Amino acid sequence: MIAYRYWQSAFDKDDDFDDVNFVQLCYFVFLHSFIAAIFKNVYWYFVGHSYGIDHAAMIFAANVLGSFVFLYLLLFCNRLYKRIKKRLSTKAV
């Protein structure tokens, strides 16, 4: 939520994602991944488990990869939905 609100204020965006381009989305994904890696690293420090830059880098990379996979799955589902909706609307006419 911290990354989302900061991203909204930096790019002057509201809650809908209608006019978001790929570069702005990349900024959001990288900012979210960076903040998540920092918070998890701080958590591990206070819990007493092993922590370090290598763990933070792995968390950052995993969050970036996971975010892009999730966003592309959403894009695929959206395109599939529009294609099915278009076919159903042409058959009904």
C-alpha positions as CSV (number, residue, x, y, z in Angstrom):
1,M,0.0,0.0,0.0
2,I,2.9,2.3,0.7
3,A,4.3,1.8,-2.8
4,Y,0.9,2.2,-4.4
5,R,0.2,5.5,-2.6
6,Y,3.6,6.8,-3.4
7,W,3.3,5.8,-7.0
8,Q,-0.1,7.5,-7.2
9,S,1.2,10.8,-5.9
10,A,4.4,10.7,-8.0
11,F,2.4,10.1,-11.3
12,D,-0.7,12.0,-10.2
13,K,-3.0,8.9,-10.7
14,D,-6.3,8.1,-9.3
15,D,-7.6,4.6,-8.3
16,D,-8.5,3.5,-11.8
17,F,-5.7,2.1,-14.1
18,D,-7.2,3.4,-17.4
19,D,-4.3,5.7,-18.5
20,V,-1.4,3.7,-17.0
21,N,1.4,3.0,-19.5
22,F,4.0,0.2,-19.3
23,V,6.8,2.4,-17.9
24,Q,4.6,3.7,-15.1
25,L,3.6,0.1,-14.3
26,C,7.3,-0.9,-14.2
27,Y,8.0,1.9,-11.7
28,F,5.2,0.6,-9.6
29,V,6.4,-3.0,-9.7
30,F,10.0,-2.1,-9.0
31,L,9.0,0.2,-6.1
32,H,6.7,-2.4,-4.6
33,S,9.4,-5.1,-4.9
34,F,12.0,-2.9,-3.3
35,I,9.9,-1.9,-0.4
36,A,8.8,-5.6,0.2
37,A,12.4,-6.7,0.2
38,I,13.4,-4.1,2.7
39,F,10.5,-4.9,5.1
40,K,11.2,-8.6,4.9
41,N,14.8,-8.1,5.5
42,V,14.1,-5.9,8.6
43,Y,11.6,-8.6,9.8
44,W,14.3,-11.3,9.5
45,Y,16.7,-9.1,11.4
46,F,14.3,-8.7,14.4
47,V,13.4,-12.4,14.4
48,G,17.0,-13.5,14.4
49,H,17.1,-15.5,11.1
50,S,19.7,-15.1,8.5
51,Y,19.4,-11.9,6.4
52,G,21.5,-9.9,4.1
53,I,21.8,-8.4,0.7
54,D,21.6,-11.8,-1.1
55,H,18.2,-12.5,0.6
56,A,17.0,-9.1,-0.2
57,A,18.1,-9.4,-3.9
58,M,16.3,-12.8,-4.2
59,I,13.1,-11.4,-2.7
60,F,13.3,-8.4,-5.0
61,A,13.8,-10.5,-8.1
62,A,11.0,-12.9,-7.0
63,N,8.6,-10.1,-6.4
64,V,9.4,-8.5,-9.8
65,L,9.0,-11.8,-11.7
66,G,5.8,-12.7,-9.8
67,S,4.3,-9.3,-10.4
68,F,4.9,-9.4,-14.1
69,V,3.6,-13.0,-14.4
70,F,0.5,-12.0,-12.6
71,L,0.0,-8.8,-14.7
72,Y,0.4,-10.8,-17.9
73,L,-2.0,-13.4,-16.8
74,L,-4.5,-10.6,-16.1
75,L,-3.9,-9.2,-19.6
76,F,-4.3,-12.7,-21.1
77,C,-7.6,-13.2,-19.3
78,N,-8.8,-9.8,-20.2
79,R,-8.1,-10.4,-23.9
80,L,-9.7,-13.8,-23.8
81,Y,-12.8,-12.4,-22.1
82,K,-13.1,-9.7,-24.8
83,R,-12.6,-12.2,-27.6
84,I,-15.3,-14.5,-26.1
85,K,-17.6,-11.6,-25.5
86,K,-17.2,-10.4,-29.1
87,R,-17.9,-13.9,-30.5
88,L,-21.0,-14.2,-28.4
89,S,-22.3,-10.8,-29.4
90,T,-21.8,-11.5,-33.1
91,K,-23.6,-14.9,-32.8
92,A,-26.6,-13.4,-31.0
93,V,-27.2,-10.9,-33.8
